[in-house]
Amino acid sequence: MAAPQTEALRADIGGLVDRLGPGRASLVPILQDIKRRYHEIDAETMQVVAEALDIHPVEVYSVASFYAFLGSRPQGVHVIRLCGTLSCDFAGKDAVAEALRRELGVEFGETTADGQVTLEWASCIGMCDQGPALLVDDDVHTRVTPDDVRAIVAACRADQRRADA
Ligand code: FES
């Protein structure tokens, strides 16, 4: 039996599909609405949306990850985005996530006190066969191990330039 929060999520998404229509064209407005309500679009949500619209989850992942990049929250000089989607999950993303939290001293969705690094989840970034995968700004890192995290974070801390400067 599904967890209560999953049932609530299904009901919410079902309501959105009723309101916006069951077609593919509803995908973006549904994701926008979910983002407004829940402030994030996690893997479970994407799965439920895919089922509700009868489309492949990968389609939802790619649209949702595109929108994640448009986030309007203030961000650090560098942004590390760890893929939290299924293949990377199976490849060991939890251990990498823990190493990132420990090394940076922040949770996902937060920025270090010095404003240097923001840590975020990403949806699939297209490197599913080489997970765990993460982005440092626009640079892709694949097969990341917890041991790699120290060097990745050190490089971010050492580089004071804004990625978009
Ligand atoms: S599942 Fe992580 S890159 Fe595709």
Residues whose N, C-alpha, C, O or C-beta is under 5 A from the ligand:
A	BS01	FES	C83 T85 L86 S87 C88 C124 I125 G126 M127 C128 G131 A133
